[in-house]
Amino acid sequence: MLHHIELWVPDLPRAVREWGWLLGRLGYEPDQEWQDGRSWRLGVTYLVVEQSPAMTGTRHDRTHPGLNHLAFHAGSREQVDALAAEASANGWEPLFADRYPHAGGPQHYAAYLANTAGFEVELVATADGAR
């Protein structure tokens, strides 16, 4: 089981808005807050965004070695559609929009989004709508 994920971000207030919206819609609750970071928790797993003074870049590049994207269970197809529809108003832009919702293949229903810092998420619909 995944314990936590920590993402270094170039703009903490913007990351809090973007990730906070998405994680909140996925059922995560705000957990911790400190000068350079925030976290959200769902069960025993949590996600951190931090603007570390040790960071050397200003933008994440999902096409470079390292993290390409995070995939989340997002509930039913209707819930994925709702998230995809709300995304642009919350700092997330669609990827592969011409193939939505089957960019991952004909049997895979998901929305792919990227935020202003270049992080990609995949919001996957489950057959039973469970997250």
N, CA, C and O atoms as a GROMACS GRO file, in nm:
protein
  524
    1MET      N    1   0.085  -0.118   0.000
    1MET     CA    2   0.000   0.000   0.000
    1MET      C    3   0.089   0.124   0.000
    1MET      O    4   0.192   0.127   0.067
    2LEU      N    5   0.050   0.222  -0.073
    2LEU     CA    6   0.123   0.348  -0.080
    2LEU      C    7   0.109   0.425   0.050
    2LEU      O    8  -0.002   0.439   0.102
    3HIS      N    9   0.219   0.473   0.104
    3HIS     CA   10   0.218   0.551   0.228
    3HIS      C   11   0.191   0.698   0.199
    3HIS      O   12   0.094   0.755   0.250
    4HIS      N   13   0.277   0.761   0.116
    4HIS     CA   14   0.253   0.900   0.079
    4HIS      C   15   0.329   0.936  -0.048
    4HIS      O   16   0.420   0.864  -0.091
    5ILE      N   17   0.289   1.047  -0.106
    5ILE     CA   18   0.356   1.105  -0.222
    5ILE      C   19   0.389   1.249  -0.185
    5ILE      O   20   0.306   1.320  -0.128
    6GLU      N   21   0.510   1.291  -0.218
    6GLU     CA   22   0.548   1.431  -0.196
    6GLU      C   23   0.588   1.492  -0.330
    6GLU      O   24   0.678   1.443  -0.398
    7LEU      N   25   0.520   1.600  -0.366
    7LEU     CA   26   0.548   1.671  -0.490
    7LEU      C   27   0.607   1.807  -0.457
    7LEU      O   28   0.550   1.883  -0.379
    8TRP      N   29   0.721   1.837  -0.516
    8TRP     CA   30   0.778   1.970  -0.500
    8TRP      C   31   0.720   2.060  -0.608
    8TRP      O   32   0.719   2.024  -0.726
    9VAL      N   33   0.673   2.175  -0.568
    9VAL     CA   34   0.601   2.266  -0.658
    9VAL      C   35   0.666   2.404  -0.657
    9VAL      O   36   0.720   2.446  -0.554
   10PRO      N   37   0.662   2.474  -0.770
   10PRO     CA   38   0.726   2.605  -0.777
   10PRO      C   39   0.644   2.720  -0.718
   10PRO      O   40   0.698   2.826  -0.690
   11ASP      N   41   0.514   2.699  -0.699
   11ASP     CA   42   0.425   2.805  -0.650
   11ASP      C   43   0.326   2.741  -0.554
   11ASP      O   44   0.226   2.683  -0.596
   12LEU      N   45   0.354   2.751  -0.425
   12LEU     CA   46   0.271   2.683  -0.325
   12LEU      C   47   0.126   2.729  -0.326
   12LEU      O   48   0.037   2.644  -0.327
   13PRO      N   49   0.097   2.860  -0.324
   13PRO     CA   50  -0.045   2.898  -0.324
   13PRO      C   51  -0.123   2.844  -0.444
   13PRO      O   52  -0.237   2.800  -0.431
   14ARG      N   53  -0.061   2.847  -0.562
   14ARG     CA   54  -0.127   2.793  -0.681
   14ARG      C   55  -0.146   2.642  -0.668
   14ARG      O   56  -0.252   2.590  -0.702
   15ALA      N   57  -0.044   2.572  -0.619
   15ALA     CA   58  -0.054   2.427  -0.601
   15ALA      C   59  -0.163   2.392  -0.500
   15ALA      O   60  -0.237   2.295  -0.520
   16VAL      N   61  -0.175   2.469  -0.394
   16VAL     CA   62  -0.278   2.444  -0.294
   16VAL      C   63  -0.416   2.458  -0.358
   16VAL      O   64  -0.505   2.377  -0.331
   17ARG      N   65  -0.435   2.560  -0.442
   17ARG     CA   66  -0.564   2.577  -0.510
   17ARG      C   67  -0.592   2.459  -0.604
   17ARG      O   68  -0.699   2.400  -0.599
   18GLU      N   69  -0.495   2.426  -0.689
   18GLU     CA   70  -0.517   2.323  -0.790
   18GLU      C   71  -0.529   2.184  -0.729
   18GLU      O   72  -0.626   2.112  -0.753
   19TRP      N   73  -0.430   2.145  -0.651
   19TRP     CA   74  -0.432   2.013  -0.589
   19TRP      C   75  -0.543   2.004  -0.484
   19TRP      O   76  -0.606   1.900  -0.470
   20GLY      N   77  -0.565   2.111  -0.411
   20GLY     CA   78  -0.672   2.111  -0.310
   20GLY      C   79  -0.808   2.085  -0.370
   20GLY      O   80  -0.887   2.008  -0.316
   21TRP      N   81  -0.836   2.150  -0.484
   21TRP     CA   82  -0.963   2.125  -0.552
   21TRP      C   83  -0.973   1.979  -0.594
   21TRP      O   84  -1.072   1.911  -0.562
   22LEU      N   85  -0.873   1.930  -0.664
   22LEU     CA   86  -0.878   1.793  -0.716
   22LEU      C   87  -0.886   1.690  -0.603
   22LEU      O   88  -0.972   1.602  -0.605
   23LEU      N   89  -0.797   1.701  -0.507
   23LEU     CA   90  -0.796   1.603  -0.398
   23LEU      C   91  -0.924   1.608  -0.316
   23LEU      O   92  -0.975   1.505  -0.273
   24GLY      N   93  -0.976   1.728  -0.295
   24GLY     CA   94  -1.103   1.741  -0.223
   24GLY      C   95  -1.217   1.672  -0.296
   24GLY      O   96  -1.299   1.605  -0.235
   25ARG      N   97  -1.221   1.689  -0.428
   25ARG     CA   98  -1.325   1.624  -0.508
   25ARG      C   99  -1.309   1.472  -0.509
   25ARG      O  100  -1.406   1.399  -0.531
   26LEU      N  101  -1.186   1.424  -0.486
   26LEU     CA  102  -1.161   1.280  -0.483
   26LEU      C  103  -1.178   1.220  -0.343
   26LEU      O  104  -1.157   1.100  -0.324
   27GLY      N  105  -1.216   1.302  -0.245
   27GLY     CA  106  -1.243   1.253  -0.111
   27GLY      C  107  -1.131   1.271  -0.011
   27GLY      O  108  -1.144   1.228   0.104
   28TYR      N  109  -1.020   1.332  -0.051
   28TYR     CA  110  -0.910   1.359   0.042
   28TYR      C  111  -0.948   1.476   0.132
   28TYR      O  112  -1.020   1.567   0.090
   29GLU      N  113  -0.899   1.473   0.253
   29GLU     CA  114  -0.924   1.580   0.351
   29GLU      C  115  -0.795   1.654   0.379
   29GLU      O  116  -0.688   1.592   0.384
   30PRO      N  117  -0.801   1.788   0.397
   30PRO     CA  118  -0.680   1.860   0.439
   30PRO      C  119  -0.625   1.796   0.566
   30PRO      O  120  -0.700   1.760   0.656
   31ASP      N  121  -0.492   1.783   0.572
   31ASP     CA  122  -0.432   1.712   0.685
   31ASP      C  123  -0.336   1.802   0.761
   31ASP      O  124  -0.360   1.832   0.878
   32GLN      N  125  -0.229   1.844   0.698
   32GLN     CA  126  -0.130   1.927   0.766
   32GLN      C  127  -0.101   2.052   0.684
   32GLN      O  128  -0.120   2.055   0.562
   33GLU      N  129  -0.055   2.157   0.754
   33GLU     CA  130  -0.021   2.283   0.690
   33GLU      C  131   0.101   2.340   0.759
   33GLU      O  132   0.104   2.348   0.882
   34TRP      N  133   0.202   2.380   0.682
   34TRP     CA  134   0.320   2.446   0.737
   34TRP      C  135   0.365   2.550   0.636
   34TRP      O  136   0.309   2.559   0.527
   35GLN      N  137   0.465   2.628   0.670
   35GLN     CA  138   0.504   2.742   0.588
   35GLN      C  139   0.528   2.705   0.442
   35GLN      O  140   0.484   2.776   0.352
   36ASP      N  141   0.597   2.595   0.416
   36ASP     CA  142   0.635   2.559   0.280
   36ASP      C  143   0.553   2.445   0.221
   36ASP      O  144   0.586   2.397   0.113
   37GLY      N  145   0.446   2.401   0.288
   37GLY     CA  146   0.373   2.288   0.232
   37GLY      C  147   0.237   2.264   0.292
   37GLY      O  148   0.197   2.325   0.391
   38ARG      N  149   0.165   2.173   0.228
   38ARG     CA  150   0.033   2.129   0.271
   38ARG      C  151   0.022   1.980   0.241
   38ARG      O  152   0.094   1.927   0.157
   39SER      N  153  -0.069   1.912   0.312
   39SER     CA  154  -0.097   1.773   0.280
   39SER      C  155  -0.246   1.746   0.289
   39SER      O  156  -0.320   1.815   0.360
   40TRP      N  157  -0.288   1.643   0.215
   40TRP     CA  158  -0.425   1.594   0.214
   40TRP      C  159  -0.420   1.444   0.235
   40TRP      O  160  -0.329   1.377   0.186
   41ARG      N  161  -0.517   1.391   0.308
   41ARG     CA  162  -0.516   1.249   0.346
   41ARG      C  163  -0.646   1.182   0.305
   41ARG      O  164  -0.754   1.240   0.313
   42LEU      N  165  -0.630   1.057   0.260
   42LEU     CA  166  -0.743   0.968   0.237
   42LEU      C  167  -0.706   0.835   0.298
   42LEU      O  168  -0.619   0.764   0.247
   43GLY      N  169  -0.770   0.800   0.409
   43GLY     CA  170  -0.733   0.679   0.481
   43GLY      C  171  -0.591   0.694   0.535
   43GLY      O  172  -0.559   0.793   0.601
   44VAL      N  173  -0.507   0.595   0.508
   44VAL     CA  174  -0.370   0.599   0.558
   44VAL      C  175  -0.272   0.662   0.458
   44VAL      O  176  -0.154   0.679   0.490
   45THR      N  177  -0.320   0.697   0.340
   45THR     CA  178  -0.234   0.754   0.237
   45THR      C  179  -0.251   0.905   0.233
   45THR      O  180  -0.362   0.957   0.245
   46TYR      N  181  -0.139   0.976   0.215
   46TYR     CA  182  -0.150   1.120   0.203
   46TYR      C  183  -0.061   1.172   0.090
   46TYR      O  184   0.036   1.107   0.050
   47LEU      N  185  -0.097   1.291   0.041
   47LEU     CA  186  -0.022   1.357  -0.064
   47LEU      C  187   0.021   1.493  -0.014
   47LEU      O  188  -0.058   1.566   0.046
   48VAL      N  189   0.148   1.527  -0.038
   48VAL     CA  190   0.208   1.653   0.006
   48VAL      C  191   0.245   1.737  -0.116
   48VAL      O  192   0.297   1.684  -0.214
   49VAL      N  193   0.219   1.866  -0.110
   49VAL     CA  194   0.279   1.962  -0.203
   49VAL      C  195   0.368   2.053  -0.119
   49VAL      O  196   0.326   2.102  -0.014
   50GLU      N  197   0.489   2.073  -0.166
   50GLU     CA  198   0.585   2.152  -0.091
   50GLU      C  199   0.668   2.240  -0.185
   50GLU      O  200   0.712   2.194  -0.290
   51GLN      N  201   0.686   2.363  -0.145
   51GLN     CA  202   0.774   2.454  -0.218
   51GLN      C  203   0.906   2.458  -0.141
   51GLN      O  204   0.930   2.547  -0.059
   52SER      N  205   0.990   2.361  -0.170
   52SER     CA  206   1.114   2.344  -0.096
   52SER      C  207   1.219   2.446  -0.139
   52SER      O  208   1.233   2.474  -0.258
   53PRO      N  209   1.294   2.501  -0.043
   53PRO     CA  210   1.403   2.591  -0.080
   53PRO      C  211   1.517   2.517  -0.151
   53PRO      O  212   1.603   2.580  -0.211
   54ALA      N  213   1.518   2.384  -0.144
   54ALA     CA  214   1.621   2.304  -0.211
   54ALA      C  215   1.587   2.273  -0.357
   54ALA      O  216   1.668   2.213  -0.428
   55MET      N  217   1.468   2.313  -0.402
   55MET     CA  218   1.424   2.284  -0.538
   55MET      C  219   1.511   2.360  -0.638
   55MET      O  220   1.544   2.476  -0.617
   56THR      N  221   1.548   2.294  -0.747
   56THR     CA  222   1.638   2.356  -0.845
   56THR      C  223   1.568   2.399  -0.974
   56THR      O  224   1.628   2.474  -1.051
   57GLY      N  225   1.446   2.356  -0.999
   57GLY     CA  226   1.375   2.393  -1.122
   57GLY      C  227   1.248   2.468  -1.092
   57GLY      O  228   1.213   2.490  -0.976
   58THR      N  229   1.178   2.507  -1.198
   58THR     CA  230   1.054   2.582  -1.182
   58THR      C  231   0.934   2.512  -1.243
   58THR      O  232   0.821   2.560  -1.227
   59ARG      N  233   0.956   2.400  -1.312
   59ARG     CA  234   0.844   2.329  -1.375
   59ARG      C  235   0.874   2.180  -1.381
   59ARG      O  236   0.984   2.139  -1.416
   60HIS      N  237   0.775   2.102  -1.348
   60HIS     CA  238   0.786   1.957  -1.362
   60HIS      C  239   0.769   1.922  -1.510
   60HIS      O  240   0.684   1.980  -1.577
   61ASP      N  241   0.848   1.829  -1.561
   61ASP     CA  242   0.834   1.784  -1.699
   61ASP      C  243   0.806   1.635  -1.699
   61ASP      O  244   0.896   1.554  -1.676
   62ARG      N  245   0.682   1.599  -1.726
   62ARG     CA  246   0.639   1.460  -1.721
   62ARG      C  247   0.703   1.376  -1.829
   62ARG      O  248   0.696   1.253  -1.824
   63THR      N  249   0.767   1.441  -1.929
   63THR     CA  250   0.830   1.364  -2.037
   63THR      C  251   0.977   1.334  -2.009
   63THR      O  252   1.042   1.266  -2.089
   64HIS      N  253   1.028   1.382  -1.898
   64HIS     CA  254   1.166   1.352  -1.858
   64HIS      C  255   1.166   1.230  -1.766
   64HIS      O  256   1.061   1.192  -1.715
   65PRO      N  257   1.282   1.168  -1.745
   65PRO     CA  258   1.286   1.057  -1.650
   65PRO      C  259   1.230   1.102  -1.514
   65PRO      O  260   1.254   1.214  -1.469
   66GLY      N  261   1.157   1.014  -1.452
   66GLY     CA  262   1.094   1.046  -1.324
   66GLY      C  263   0.944   1.023  -1.333
   66GLY      O  264   0.898   0.941  -1.412
   67LEU      N  265   0.870   1.094  -1.255
   67LEU     CA  266   0.725   1.077  -1.249
   67LEU      C  267   0.659   1.124  -1.378
   67LEU      O  268   0.677   1.239  -1.419
   68ASN      N  269   0.582   1.036  -1.441
   68ASN     CA  270   0.504   1.076  -1.558
   68ASN      C  271   0.367   1.126  -1.515
   68ASN      O  272   0.326   1.236  -1.554
   69HIS      N  273   0.295   1.048  -1.434
   69HIS     CA  274   0.164   1.094  -1.386
   69HIS      C  275   0.120   1.013  -1.264
   69HIS      O  276   0.174   0.906  -1.234
   70LEU      N  277   0.020   1.067  -1.197
   70LEU     CA  278  -0.046   0.997  -1.087
   70LEU      C  279  -0.185   0.956  -1.137
   70LEU      O  280  -0.255   1.038  -1.198
   71ALA      N  281  -0.225   0.834  -1.112
   71ALA     CA  282  -0.358   0.787  -1.151
   71ALA      C  283  -0.441   0.765  -1.025
   71ALA      O  284  -0.396   0.701  -0.930
   72PHE      N  285  -0.561   0.818  -1.028
   72PHE     CA  286  -0.652   0.809  -0.914
   72PHE      C  287  -0.780   0.736  -0.954
   72PHE      O  288  -0.830   0.754  -1.065
   73HIS      N  289  -0.833   0.653  -0.865
   73HIS     CA  290  -0.969   0.603  -0.880
   73HIS      C  291  -1.059   0.725  -0.863
   73HIS      O  292  -1.048   0.797  -0.764
   74ALA      N  293  -1.148   0.749  -0.959
   74ALA     CA  294  -1.229   0.871  -0.954
   74ALA      C  295  -1.378   0.843  -0.950
   74ALA      O  296  -1.458   0.936  -0.969
   75GLY      N  297  -1.418   0.720  -0.926
   75GLY     CA  298  -1.560   0.689  -0.914
   75GLY      C  299  -1.620   0.646  -1.046
   75GLY      O  300  -1.554   0.581  -1.128
   76SER      N  301  -1.745   0.682  -1.067
   76SER     CA  302  -1.820   0.640  -1.186
   76SER      C  303  -1.778   0.720  -1.309
   76SER      O  304  -1.704   0.819  -1.299
   77ARG      N  305  -1.826   0.677  -1.424
   77ARG     CA  306  -1.802   0.753  -1.547
   77ARG      C  307  -1.859   0.894  -1.535
   77ARG      O  308  -1.798   0.991  -1.580
   78GLU      N  309  -1.975   0.906  -1.473
   78GLU     CA  310  -2.037   1.037  -1.454
   78GLU      C  311  -1.950   1.127  -1.366
   78GLU      O  312  -1.939   1.247  -1.390
   79GLN      N  313  -1.889   1.067  -1.263
   79GLN     CA  314  -1.801   1.145  -1.176
   79GLN      C  315  -1.675   1.188  -1.251
   79GLN      O  316  -1.628   1.301  -1.232
   80VAL      N  317  -1.620   1.102  -1.334
   80VAL     CA  318  -1.504   1.139  -1.415
   80VAL      C  319  -1.543   1.252  -1.510
   80VAL      O  320  -1.468   1.349  -1.525
   81ASP      N  321  -1.658   1.240  -1.575
   81ASP     CA  322  -1.705   1.346  -1.665
   81ASP      C  323  -1.720   1.479  -1.592
   81ASP      O  324  -1.682   1.583  -1.645
   82ALA      N  325  -1.775   1.476  -1.471
   82ALA     CA  326  -1.793   1.599  -1.394
   82ALA      C  327  -1.658   1.661  -1.360
   82ALA      O  328  -1.641   1.782  -1.372
   83LEU      N  329  -1.562   1.580  -1.316
   83LEU     CA  330  -1.428   1.632  -1.286
   83LEU      C  331  -1.364   1.692  -1.410
   83LEU      O  332  -1.304   1.799  -1.404
   84ALA      N  333  -1.375   1.622  -1.522
   84ALA     CA  334  -1.317   1.672  -1.647
   84ALA      C  335  -1.381   1.806  -1.686
   84ALA      O  336  -1.311   1.896  -1.734
   85ALA      N  337  -1.511   1.819  -1.666
   85ALA     CA  338  -1.581   1.943  -1.701
   85ALA      C  339  -1.541   2.060  -1.610
   85ALA      O  340  -1.537   2.174  -1.655
   86GLU      N  341  -1.513   2.032  -1.484
   86GLU     CA  342  -1.476   2.136  -1.387
   86GLU      C  343  -1.328   2.170  -1.388
   86GLU      O  344  -1.288   2.272  -1.332
   87ALA      N  345  -1.247   2.088  -1.450
   87ALA     CA  346  -1.101   2.097  -1.437
   87ALA      C  347  -1.044   2.232  -1.481
   87ALA      O  348  -0.964   2.290  -1.408
   88SER      N  349  -1.084   2.281  -1.596
   88SER     CA  350  -1.025   2.406  -1.648
   88SER      C  351  -1.047   2.524  -1.556
   88SER      O  352  -0.962   2.612  -1.546
   89ALA      N  353  -1.159   2.528  -1.489
   89ALA     CA  354  -1.188   2.637  -1.395
   89ALA      C  355  -1.106   2.625  -1.268
   89ALA      O  356  -1.108   2.715  -1.183
   90ASN      N  357  -1.032   2.514  -1.252
   90ASN     CA  358  -0.957   2.488  -1.130
   90ASN      C  359  -0.809   2.462  -1.155
   90ASN      O  360  -0.742   2.399  -1.073
   91GLY      N  361  -0.757   2.512  -1.268
   91GLY     CA  362  -0.613   2.505  -1.295
   91GLY      C  363  -0.564   2.381  -1.367
   91GLY      O  364  -0.444   2.361  -1.380
   92TRP      N  365  -0.655   2.297  -1.413
   92TRP     CA  366  -0.619   2.173  -1.482
   92TRP      C  367  -0.672   2.178  -1.624
   92TRP      O  368  -0.787   2.215  -1.647
   93GLU      N  369  -0.588   2.142  -1.720
   93GLU     CA  370  -0.628   2.141  -1.861
   93GLU      C  371  -0.630   1.998  -1.912
   93GLU      O  372  -0.550   1.915  -1.867
   94PRO      N  373  -0.720   1.968  -2.005
   94PRO     CA  374  -0.728   1.832  -2.057
   94PRO      C  375  -0.607   1.797  -2.143
   94PRO      O  376  -0.554   1.881  -2.216
   95LEU      N  377  -0.566   1.673  -2.135
   95LEU     CA  378  -0.468   1.615  -2.226
   95LEU      C  379  -0.542   1.512  -2.311
   95LEU      O  380  -0.637   1.450  -2.265
   96PHE      N  381  -0.499   1.495  -2.434
   96PHE     CA  382  -0.558   1.393  -2.522
   96PHE      C  383  -0.709   1.411  -2.537
   96PHE      O  384  -0.783   1.313  -2.545
   97ALA      N  385  -0.754   1.537  -2.539
   97ALA     CA  386  -0.898   1.567  -2.544
   97ALA      C  387  -0.965   1.506  -2.667
   97ALA      O  388  -1.083   1.471  -2.662
   98ASP      N  389  -0.892   1.492  -2.774
   98ASP     CA  390  -0.950   1.434  -2.896
   98ASP      C  391  -0.983   1.286  -2.880
   98ASP      O  392  -1.057   1.230  -2.960
   99ARG      N  393  -0.928   1.224  -2.776
   99ARG     CA  394  -0.954   1.081  -2.752
   99ARG      C  395  -1.031   1.057  -2.622
   99ARG      O  396  -1.046   0.942  -2.580
  100TYR      N  397  -1.079   1.164  -2.558
  100TYR     CA  398  -1.153   1.150  -2.433
  100TYR      C  399  -1.282   1.074  -2.457
  100TYR      O  400  -1.350   1.102  -2.556
  101PRO      N  401  -1.319   0.982  -2.373
  101PRO     CA  402  -1.259   0.935  -2.249
  101PRO      C  403  -1.179   0.805  -2.265
  101PRO      O  404  -1.152   0.736  -2.167
  102HIS      N  405  -1.140   0.772  -2.389
  102HIS     CA  406  -1.074   0.644  -2.413
  102HIS      C  407  -0.930   0.658  -2.458
  102HIS      O  408  -0.882   0.576  -2.537
  103ALA      N  409  -0.858   0.761  -2.411
  103ALA     CA  410  -0.717   0.778  -2.450
  103ALA      C  411  -0.631   0.662  -2.404
  103ALA      O  412  -0.526   0.635  -2.462
  104GLY      N  413  -0.674   0.593  -2.300
  104GLY     CA  414  -0.600   0.478  -2.249
  104GLY      C  415  -0.640   0.347  -2.314
  104GLY      O  416  -0.591   0.241  -2.275
  105GLY      N  417  -0.728   0.353  -2.411
  105GLY     CA  418  -0.775   0.233  -2.481
  105GLY      C  419  -0.926   0.224  -2.477
  105GLY      O  420  -0.990   0.291  -2.396
  106PRO      N  421  -0.984   0.142  -2.564
  106PRO     CA  422  -1.131   0.137  -2.577
  106PRO      C  423  -1.203   0.086  -2.452
  106PRO      O  424  -1.321   0.117  -2.433
  107GLN      N  425  -1.137   0.010  -2.368
  107GLN     CA  426  -1.201  -0.044  -2.247
  107GLN      C  427  -1.169   0.038  -2.122
  107GLN      O  428  -1.213   0.004  -2.012
  108HIS      N  429  -1.092   0.146  -2.139
  108HIS     CA  430  -1.043   0.225  -2.026
  108HIS      C  431  -1.107   0.363  -2.032
  108HIS      O  432  -1.085   0.437  -2.127
  109TYR      N  433  -1.187   0.398  -1.929
  109TYR     CA  434  -1.258   0.526  -1.924
  109TYR      C  435  -1.186   0.616  -1.825
  109TYR      O  436  -1.187   0.590  -1.705
  110ALA      N  437  -1.124   0.723  -1.875
  110ALA     CA  438  -1.046   0.810  -1.787
  110ALA      C  439  -1.032   0.949  -1.847
  110ALA      O  440  -1.044   0.968  -1.968
  111ALA      N  441  -1.006   1.045  -1.760
  111ALA     CA  442  -0.970   1.182  -1.800
  111ALA      C  443  -0.823   1.202  -1.766
  111ALA      O  444  -0.778   1.166  -1.657
  112TYR      N  445  -0.751   1.260  -1.858
  112TYR     CA  446  -0.610   1.294  -1.836
  112TYR      C  447  -0.603   1.446  -1.830
  112TYR      O  448  -0.651   1.515  -1.919
  113LEU      N  449  -0.541   1.496  -1.723
  113LEU     CA  450  -0.533   1.640  -1.700
  113LEU      C  451  -0.391   1.680  -1.664
  113LEU      O  452  -0.315   1.599  -1.610
  114ALA      N  453  -0.354   1.805  -1.695
  114ALA     CA  454  -0.225   1.859  -1.653
  114ALA      C  455  -0.250   1.994  -1.587
  114ALA      O  456  -0.334   2.072  -1.632
  115ASN      N  457  -0.176   2.021  -1.480
  115ASN     CA  458  -0.193   2.150  -1.413
  115ASN      C  459  -0.088   2.250  -1.461
  115ASN      O  460  -0.005   2.218  -1.547
  116THR      N  461  -0.092   2.370  -1.407
  116THR     CA  462  -0.005   2.477  -1.454
  116THR      C  463   0.142   2.452  -1.427
  116THR      O  464   0.227   2.513  -1.492
  117ALA      N  465   0.175   2.364  -1.332
  117ALA     CA  466   0.315   2.331  -1.304
  117ALA      C  467   0.364   2.212  -1.386
  117ALA      O  468   0.480   2.173  -1.376
  118GLY      N  469   0.276   2.155  -1.469
  118GLY     CA  470   0.316   2.045  -1.555
  118GLY      C  471   0.290   1.906  -1.502
  118GLY      O  472   0.332   1.809  -1.565
  119PHE      N  473   0.224   1.894  -1.387
  119PHE     CA  474   0.192   1.762  -1.334
  119PHE      C  475   0.070   1.705  -1.405
  119PHE      O  476  -0.026   1.776  -1.432
  120GLU      N  477   0.076   1.576  -1.436
  120GLU     CA  478  -0.035   1.508  -1.502
  120GLU      C  479  -0.103   1.413  -1.404
  120GLU      O  480  -0.037   1.346  -1.324
  121VAL      N  481  -0.235   1.408  -1.413
  121VAL     CA  482  -0.313   1.309  -1.340
  121VAL      C  483  -0.402   1.235  -1.438
  121VAL      O  484  -0.442   1.288  -1.542
  122GLU      N  485  -0.432   1.113  -1.403
  122GLU     CA  486  -0.528   1.031  -1.475
  122GLU      C  487  -0.640   0.999  -1.378
  122GLU      O  488  -0.616   0.944  -1.271
  123LEU      N  489  -0.761   1.033  -1.415
  123LEU     CA  490  -0.878   1.009  -1.331
  123LEU      C  491  -0.955   0.893  -1.391
  123LEU      O  492  -1.019   0.908  -1.495
  124VAL      N  493  -0.948   0.778  -1.326
  124VAL     CA  494  -0.998   0.653  -1.382
  124VAL      C  495  -1.136   0.620  -1.327
  124VAL      O  496  -1.158   0.622  -1.206
  125ALA      N  497  -1.229   0.591  -1.418
  125ALA     CA  498  -1.361   0.544  -1.378
  125ALA      C  499  -1.354   0.395  -1.346
  125ALA      O  500  -1.289   0.318  -1.416
  126THR      N  501  -1.420   0.358  -1.239
  126THR     CA  502  -1.426   0.217  -1.202
  126THR      C  503  -1.563   0.161  -1.240
  126THR      O  504  -1.662   0.233  -1.244
  127ALA      N  505  -1.566   0.033  -1.268
  127ALA     CA  506  -1.689  -0.031  -1.314
  127ALA      C  507  -1.804  -0.013  -1.216
  127ALA      O  508  -1.919   0.005  -1.257
  128ASP      N  509  -1.773  -0.017  -1.086
  128ASP     CA  510  -1.878  -0.005  -0.987
  128ASP      C  511  -1.892   0.136  -0.930
  128ASP      O  512  -1.975   0.160  -0.842
  129GLY      N  513  -1.809   0.230  -0.980
  129GLY     CA  514  -1.816   0.367  -0.933
  129GLY      C  515  -1.745   0.392  -0.801
  129GLY      O  516  -1.746   0.504  -0.751
  130ALA      N  517  -1.683   0.289  -0.744
  130ALA     CA  518  -1.612   0.306  -0.617
  130ALA      C  519  -1.480   0.378  -0.638
  130ALA      O  520  -1.419   0.370  -0.745
  131ARG      N  521  -1.438   0.448  -0.537
  131ARG     CA  522  -1.308   0.514  -0.542
  131ARG      C  523  -1.214   0.424  -0.471
  131ARG      O  524  -1.095   0.456  -0.461
   0.00000   0.00000   0.00000
